[in-house]
Amino acid sequence: MSTLRRWLIAYATALVVFTLVDGTWIALVAFGVYRAELGSLMAETFPPLAAAAFYLGYVAGLVHFGLQPQRPDLSLGRRVLSGALFGMFTYGTWGLTALVVIKGFTAFVAVTDIAWGMALGAIVTFLSTLLLRRFGVLKPSEPAPLG
């Protein structure tokens, strides 16, 4: 399978997984936390184009840096760690910048977002890798020889 085809399949898989996982988080946790912590800073309406742009771009980065379909033999642990780090850095950039420039943005929300970004990157990378391995897009890595 070509690297481009593997990358596109990984992207489509990760986009579905990301949308389900992040949508669940937003509905069950984040919306309530944001409303309680940020109150009047919350937007009155949901901007779907901005959300779509974020999802499309974030998933592309997660595929490239976390799933790494260009390296089909990479270990699950390495993929998940890379996905977690990508999530930590991207959500950390947002959370810490917002903490610095938005009056009323709270440290609790910044820390929560960074932790969620790290968990989200790891979860989506883990689940997507398992699916991609099941369908033969990525290969399980061989255990390292002893000695």
Phi, psi and chi 1 to 4 in degrees:
 res  aa     phi    psi   chi1   chi2   chi3   chi4
   1 MET       -  138.4  175.4 -179.7  -52.5      -
   2 SER   -70.2  155.6   74.0      -      -      -
   3 THR   -62.1  -40.6  -59.9      -      -      -
   4 LEU   -62.4  -45.5  176.7   59.2      -      -
   5 ARG   -63.1  -43.5 -178.0  179.3  164.8  117.8
   6 ARG   -59.9  -42.0 -167.9  172.2   23.8 -104.1
   7 TRP   -64.4  -44.3 -160.6   96.1      -      -
   8 LEU   -65.6  -40.1  -68.4  172.0      -      -
   9 ILE   -66.0  -41.2  -67.0  168.7      -      -
  10 ALA   -62.7  -40.1      -      -      -      -
  11 TYR   -62.6  -49.4 -177.5   84.4      -      -
  12 ALA   -61.3  -42.1      -      -      -      -
  13 THR   -63.1  -50.2  -58.7      -      -      -
  14 ALA   -64.1  -35.2      -      -      -      -
  15 LEU   -63.3  -43.1 -176.3   61.1      -      -
  16 VAL   -65.2  -48.5  169.7      -      -      -
  17 VAL   -61.6  -46.7  172.0      -      -      -
  18 PHE   -59.0  -46.2 -179.5   84.6      -      -
  19 THR   -61.1  -42.2  -59.2      -      -      -
  20 LEU   -67.9  -46.0  -68.6  171.7      -      -
  21 VAL   -69.3  -48.8  172.5      -      -      -
  22 ASP   -69.2  -37.2 -161.5   46.6      -      -
  23 GLY   -60.7  -40.2      -      -      -      -
  24 THR   -64.6  -45.6  -59.4      -      -      -
  25 TRP   -58.6  -47.0  163.3  -99.7      -      -
  26 ILE   -61.9  -46.6  -69.7  168.2      -      -
  27 ALA   -67.0  -40.7      -      -      -      -
  28 LEU   -90.6  -27.8  -62.7  179.0      -      -
  29 VAL  -128.5  -59.5  178.3      -      -      -
  30 ALA   -60.5  -44.1      -      -      -      -
  31 PHE   -58.5  -44.4 -173.0   77.9      -      -
  32 GLY   -66.0  -41.8      -      -      -      -
  33 VAL   -64.0  -47.1  169.1      -      -      -
  34 TYR   -61.2  -45.6  -80.8    8.2      -      -
  35 ARG   -61.3  -43.7  178.9   72.0   57.2 -149.2
  36 ALA   -69.2  -39.5      -      -      -      -
  37 GLU   -87.6  -33.6  -70.5  -71.3  -45.4      -
  38 LEU  -111.4  -17.6  -57.3  176.6      -      -
  39 GLY    40.1 -105.3      -      -      -      -
  40 SER   -68.3  -12.8   65.7      -      -      -
  41 LEU   -77.0  -15.4  -65.5  176.1      -      -
  42 MET   -68.8  142.2  -63.2  -78.9  -68.2      -
  43 ALA   -67.4  146.3      -      -      -      -
  44 GLU   -72.8  -36.1  -67.8  -66.5  -37.3      -
  45 THR  -123.5  156.2   59.6      -      -      -
  46 PHE   -85.1  121.4  174.4   75.3      -      -
  47 PRO   -88.4   94.1   27.7  -28.3      -      -
  48 PRO   -63.0  -33.3   18.6  -26.6      -      -
  49 LEU   -67.3  -39.5  -70.7  177.3      -      -
  50 ALA   -66.3  -41.5      -      -      -      -
  51 ALA   -63.7  -44.1      -      -      -      -
  52 ALA   -63.2  -42.4      -      -      -      -
  53 ALA   -62.0  -42.5      -      -      -      -
  54 PHE   -62.0  -51.0  168.3   73.8      -      -
  55 TYR   -58.0  -47.3  -88.7   47.4      -      -
  56 LEU   -62.5  -45.0  -65.7  172.6      -      -
  57 GLY   -70.9  -43.9      -      -      -      -
  58 TYR   -62.2  -44.5 -179.7   85.9      -      -
  59 VAL   -64.5  -37.2  170.2      -      -      -
  60 ALA   -59.8  -44.4      -      -      -      -
  61 GLY   -65.4  -40.6      -      -      -      -
  62 LEU   -65.1  -38.9 -171.2   58.3      -      -
  63 VAL   -65.0  -47.0  168.6      -      -      -
  64 HIS   -65.1  -48.5 -178.5   76.9      -      -
  65 PHE   -91.7  -26.5  -65.6  106.8      -      -
  66 GLY   -98.9  -64.5      -      -      -      -
  67 LEU   -67.7  -36.6  -76.2  168.8      -      -
  68 GLN    48.0   61.0  -59.9 -177.6   50.8      -
  69 PRO   -64.2  -15.7   21.3  -30.6      -      -
  70 GLN   -70.7  -11.1   69.3  -81.4   15.3      -
  71 ARG  -122.7   75.8  -61.0  177.7   65.0 -167.3
  72 PRO   -63.2  -19.0   19.1  -27.8      -      -
  73 ASP   -96.4    3.3  -65.9  -34.4      -      -
  74 LEU   -61.8  143.7 -165.3   63.4      -      -
  75 SER   -69.0  154.9   73.6      -      -      -
  76 LEU   -60.2  -44.3  177.2   61.5      -      -
  77 GLY   -59.5  -42.5      -      -      -      -
  78 ARG   -65.7  -40.5  175.9   63.0   80.6  176.5
  79 ARG   -62.8  -48.6  -69.9  179.0 -157.1  -80.3
  80 VAL   -64.0  -43.4  170.8      -      -      -
  81 LEU   -59.9  -44.5  175.9   61.7      -      -
  82 SER   -64.0  -39.6  -64.4      -      -      -
  83 GLY   -64.7  -41.5      -      -      -      -
  84 ALA   -63.5  -43.5      -      -      -      -
  85 LEU   -65.7  -41.2  -71.0  171.6      -      -
  86 PHE   -59.2  -45.4  178.5   76.1      -      -
  87 GLY   -62.4  -42.2      -      -      -      -
  88 MET   -63.0  -45.7 -179.2 -175.2   73.4      -
  89 PHE   -68.7  -41.3  -68.7  132.1      -      -
  90 THR   -71.7  -48.5   53.5      -      -      -
  91 TYR   -69.2  -30.9  -83.6   64.8      -      -
  92 GLY   -65.6  -39.2      -      -      -      -
  93 THR   -59.6  -47.1  -60.5      -      -      -
  94 TRP   -64.0  -53.9  147.4 -111.2      -      -
  95 GLY   -61.7  -44.0      -      -      -      -
  96 LEU   -74.0  -35.6  -64.5  174.0      -      -
  97 THR   -65.3  -44.4  -60.9      -      -      -
  98 ALA   -61.4  -39.2      -      -      -      -
  99 LEU   -61.3  -34.7 -169.1   58.1      -      -
 100 VAL   -79.9  -38.4  170.1      -      -      -
 101 VAL  -108.3  -12.5  -59.3      -      -      -
 102 ILE  -108.2  113.5  -61.0  174.4      -      -
 103 LYS   -63.5  126.7 -177.7  178.8  179.3 -177.9
 104 GLY    94.6   -6.9      -      -      -      -
 105 PHE   -72.2  135.0 -163.4   86.4      -      -
 106 THR  -101.5  152.5   68.1      -      -      -
 107 ALA   -62.9  -34.1      -      -      -      -
 108 PHE   -60.5  -44.2  179.2   76.5      -      -
 109 VAL   -66.7  -41.5  171.5      -      -      -
 110 ALA   -60.2  -48.1      -      -      -      -
 111 VAL   -66.3  -40.9  169.6      -      -      -
 112 THR   -61.4  -44.1  -59.6      -      -      -
 113 ASP   -63.5  -41.6  -88.2   -1.1      -      -
 114 ILE   -64.2  -45.4  -65.8  165.7      -      -
 115 ALA   -62.6  -42.1      -      -      -      -
 116 TRP   -66.1  -41.9  173.0 -117.5      -      -
 117 GLY   -58.4  -42.0      -      -      -      -
 118 MET   -66.0  -46.8 -167.8  170.1 -177.2      -
 119 ALA   -64.4  -43.4      -      -      -      -
 120 LEU   -61.9  -46.4 -179.9   62.4      -      -
 121 GLY   -59.4  -41.6      -      -      -      -
 122 ALA   -68.6  -46.8      -      -      -      -
 123 ILE   -63.4  -48.3  -68.1  165.7      -      -
 124 VAL   -65.0  -40.9  171.8      -      -      -
 125 THR   -64.2  -44.2  -59.7      -      -      -
 126 PHE   -60.4  -55.2  176.2   76.8      -      -
 127 LEU   -64.1  -41.1  -66.4  174.5      -      -
 128 SER   -65.4  -41.1  -63.4      -      -      -
 129 THR   -61.7  -43.9  -62.0      -      -      -
 130 LEU   -60.6  -43.3  -66.3 -178.0      -      -
 131 LEU   -65.2  -44.4  -71.6  168.5      -      -
 132 LEU   -66.2  -33.4  -67.2  166.2      -      -
 133 ARG   -69.6  -41.7  -76.3 -178.6  173.9  175.9
 134 ARG   -59.3  -36.0  177.0  155.2  177.8   95.1
 135 PHE   -96.8   11.0  -64.0  110.2      -      -
 136 GLY    77.5   11.7      -      -      -      -
 137 VAL   -77.6  -38.6  177.3      -      -      -
 138 LEU  -118.6  150.0  -60.4  175.3      -      -
 139 LYS  -100.1  140.4  -58.6  175.6 -158.0  168.9
 140 PRO   -62.7  139.6  -17.0   27.1      -      -
 141 SER   -77.3  149.4   57.0      -      -      -
 142 GLU   -77.7  143.0  -64.8  -67.6  -36.1      -
 143 PRO   -64.0  146.0    7.9  -10.4      -      -
 144 ALA   -67.3  139.0      -      -      -      -
 145 PRO   -65.2  146.9   18.3  -23.6      -      -
 146 LEU   -79.6  146.7  -62.5  175.2      -      -
 147 GLY    96.8      -      -      -      -      -
